[in-house]
Amino acid sequence: MKWTILLISSVFFIVAFLIGHLVNCLCRQKESTVILNIFTGTLTVWALLELLLVPITFLNISFQVLSFLYGFLLIAGCIASLFFRKRMLEIFSDSVKNWKSYISWTTMIAIIIIIFQLYYIHHYTYFEWDDAFYVPIASDAIQTNQIFKINPEKGVGTGMLPRYALSLWAIFYALLGNWFHIPVAIIAHTVLPFITISFAYLVYMLMGRCLFPKDTEAQGYFLIFAAVMHMFLPNIHTLGSSYLLLAPWMGKAILSSISLPAILYLMLRLIKHDGFFGDWILLFINALAACLHTPMSIMFIPVLAGSLSFLWVLKTKKPAFFFKTVLSCTPCLLLGIFYLWMC
């Protein structure tokens, strides 16, 4: 099974890199790197699914149509990224020549800790009552070729629940299971942790580079702090501040460990780059991707982004920054209005 995990994780991050490279080139990012491309690509992969999933769910379109359309768009994005292969080669060349500016001995220690965490997750898993809700949503989509038409709490078709219909993260399990012919329970508990945990630390690595742009050792210390912090958070469902190592397949774990830290990182980028247009696009993509994971994102993402931007406006006296932040959170605001209308 470990080779299957490595295969699926590798395919996912290769696709993420290619799509992220395409988006960053279109956004004219000047400081593109391998990890920034993976960051952008992963958010784009999830944002694209949310963009397709909401109308497909409410229009009663079959799961197999979603699977084909989503897969086709991902492949098309990967092929389109090859039109910028010259820039891609420059990124790889820079990563090889200047590897010391990306990795220090402290970074290596952090990577060892992260590998230990992945090893632990592979050998020991955690089950809870949410598995009886989300995993059946994914299984039913494959078995019935319908998206969220059976209430997992009752086992009968009672119509979609408004609270969950806008954030069907479990369908991502279903798509991976459908493409690789693996049961969704195994995808959720065995494969997804390697994707979500690795990506979470990639976000923290980018935050470290933004906070300590010229100090590689400090970047490694920041990554070590993030890794150790997650290891020693209370491992209790109702008390844990983060679910990253407890239930890394759950949407709220991704919200707390990836989406919200990504807001902090993107705000740092916007301040550093004086509101560069491409960074606003990334903030928009992150907001849309977060809506896929959990309905709590619809509220938390605008609140955090708006609060941070408001504080920056108080300091700089530039209200346009706040209004651009609101526009970047449009996916959350629109879905919030739609949710209130459904209720």
N, C-alpha and C positions, 0 to 999 in steps of 0.2 A: 504493500500500500504506500510505502514511503516514496517509491519511484513515481507513483501516480500523483501524489501530492506535489512533488517537485515538478512534474510535467505540467500539471494544470497551473500551478503558481507561475512557472516560467512563461507559459503561453500568455497568461493574463498580463504579466508585467511587460512582456515584449509588445503586446498589442497596446498596452497603456503608453509605453514609450513612443511608439510610432504615431499614435493619435495625438499624444501630447506634443510631439514635435510638430505635427501639422498645425495644431491650434496655436502654439507659440510662434510659429513662423507667420501665420496669418495675423496674429496680434502684434507682430514685429517686436517681440521681446529681444532686448539687446544682450542680456546675460543668460542665455539658454545653457543649461547643463543637463547631464543625463538624469540627475535626480529631479530637477525641475520639470523636465519633460514627463517623467513618470508621474509626478505629482499632478500636473495638468491633465495628463491622459487618463489617470484613474478617476479623477473627478468628472471628466468629460464622459467616460464610459458609463458611470452611474447617472449622470445628469441626462444623458441621451435616453437611458432606459426609463427614467421618470417622465421625460417628455413624451415618449411613446405610450407608456403604460397607462397614464390617466385617461386619455381619450379612448384607447383600446378597451379598457375595463368598462367604461360607461357606455360604449357603443356595442358591447357584447360581442366583440371580435374574438375569434378563437386564439388559444394559447399558441398553437402551431404557426399561425400567421405572425404573431409577435416574435416567435423564435426565429422564423425565416427573415423577417424584415430587420430585426435587431442585428442578427448575424451578418446580413448583407451589408448594412451600414457600417458595421465595425470593419469588415473586410475592405469595403470601399475606402474608408478612412485610412487604413494601413497602406493601401496602394497609393492613395493620393499623397501620403507623406513622402513617398519616394521621389516625388517631383522636387523635393527640397533636399535631395541626398547629398549635395555638395555641403550644405550647412550641417547636415548630420555627421558627415565625415570630419568636419572641423571640430564638432563637439567631442567626438570620440578621440581625435588627435590631441585636443587640449586636455582631456581627462587623463590620457596616458602620460603626456609630457609634464603636466603640473599636478601629479597625483599627491604630492606632499602638501599641496594647498587644500586638499580635500580630506586627507586621512592622516591622523597623528597616532601616537601610541595610546593616547586616551580614547580615541575613536575605536581602535582595535579592542581595547578592554570592553567598551560598550557593546561592540558587536558580539564578543564572546558571551556577555551576559544575555544578550537577546537570543543567541543561538541556544543557550541553556533554557531560556523560557520556552522557546519553540519545541525543544526536546521534551520538556515537562508537559506541555499542552498535548503533544503527540501521544504520550504514554498515559496521561491522566486527563479525563474530561469531566465536565460538570453538566448535570442535567437538572432542569427545573420545570415548573409548571408552564412556563411560556413555550416550551418545546411542544406541548400538547396543542398549542394554538397555531404557531407559525409554520412548523414543519408540515402539518396536514394541509395548510394552504398551498404549499409547494407541491406536495404529493397529489392533491386533488387536481391541480392545474394540469399535471402530466396525464393523470388517469382519465379525467373527464374532458380534457381539451377546452376547459372553460376557466376563466380567471375569477376567483373569489365569488363563486356562485353558491358555495356550500358553507354554512356557518360552522366553523370548527368546534365551537362550544356545544352545539346541539347535534351536529352530524347530519343535518337536513338543510335543504335549500330554502333559506328564509330571507334571501336577499342580502346585499352587501351592507356591512356596518360602516356608517359614514366616518367614524373615527379612524378606521384602518384602510378604507378604500383608496385614500390618496397617498398612502405610504406603504406599498406592498413590497417591502424589501425581500420577503420570502420568495417572490417570483424570480429573483436573481439566483436563489438556490435552484429553483426549478429549471432555469435556463442552463445552468452549468450541468445539472444532472441529466437534462435532455440531450445536451451536446456530447457529453462524455460517457453517457449510459452508466451512471453511478447513482445509487439511491440518494435522495435528497438529505436524509438524516446523516449519511456519511459525508456528504458535501458540507453540510452545516457544521458538524462537530469535528471534522478531520481536515478538510481542505481549506475552508474559509478562514480559520484562525491563522494559517500561514500567510494569507493575503492581507488580512486586516491588521494583524500585529506588525508585520513587516512595513506596511504602508504607514501605520501610526508613527513608528520610529523614523521613517523617512520624513514625515512632517516635522518631527522634533529636530531632526538634523538640519532641515531648512531653516527652522526658527533659530537654531544656534548659529548658523552662518549669517543670518540677518542681524542677530544681536552682537556677534563677535566676528565681524567680517575679515579681520586680519590676524586673528588669534586661533589657529587650528586646534591647539591644545584646549583652549577654553570651550570650543565647540564640542570637543570630545567629552569634557567634564559635564557640559550641559546634557549631552545624550546619556551619560552615565547616571546623572541625577534623575532624568526621566525614567530610565529603565529601573533603577532601584526604587523610585517612588511607586511605580506600579507593582513592584514585587511586595512591598510592605504595606500597601493599602489594606484596610480591613477586608478579609475574604468572606464577607457575609453579604448575602444578597441585598438585604434592606439597609445596610450601613455602608457598603463599599462606595467610595467616591468615584470609582471608575470600574467599568466592567471589562477592561481590556484583557486581563488575564483570567477573568472569571467566566465570562460568556462572550468571547470575541466575535461570535456569529450574530449577536443581537443588534438591532438597530440603535438602541439607546447606548450601547457600548461604543458604536462608531460615532455617534453624536458627541459623546463626552470626550472621547479619546482622539478623534480625528477632525470632525467638522468644526467644533468650537475652537480647538487649537489652530486650525487652518484659518479661521477668522482673524485670530491674533497675528498670525504670520502675514496674511495678506494686508492687514492694516499697517503692519511695520513696513511692508514693501511700498504701499501707497504713500506713506510718510517719507520714506527714503527716496522714492522716485518722483516725489512731488505730484502725486495723482496721475501717474502714467495710465493711458487709456487701456493698455493690455491688462493691467492689474485689476481694473474695474471689471473687465470681462471675466477674469479668473474669480473674482468675488461673486459675480452673477452665477457662474458655473457651480461654484461651491454651494451657494444657496439652493440651487435647483437639485444638486446631488444630495444634499442633506435631507431634502423633502422626501426622497426615496426611502431613507432609513427608518424614520420614525415620525409620527405626527407631531411630536414635541418640537421638532426642528422648525415647524411652521411658526412657532412663537419664539423659541430661544435664539434662532439665528438673527432675526431683525432686532431683537432686544440687545444682544451683545454688540452687533455691528453698529447699531444706532447709538448706543451708549458710548462706545469708543470714539466714534466719529464726532459725537456732540462734545466730548471733552477736548478733542483736537480743535474743533471750531472755537471753543471758548479761549483756547490759547492763541490761535492764529488769526481769529476774526475773519475766517473765510467760510461763509455759510454754504457756498457751492459744494464743498466737500461733504457736508451732511446730506444735501439733496441727491448727490450722486450715489451716496451709500444707500439711500432709500430706493433709488432706481435699481441698484444692484440686488436688492432684496425683493424685487418684484415677484419672483416665483413664490416666495413664502406669503407675501401679501395677497396675491391672487388666489392661491390655494386656501388661505385663511377665509377669504370672503366666500369662496365656493363652499367651504365646509359649513359656514354659518347659514348659507342659503339651503344646503341639504338638510340641516337640522330644523 
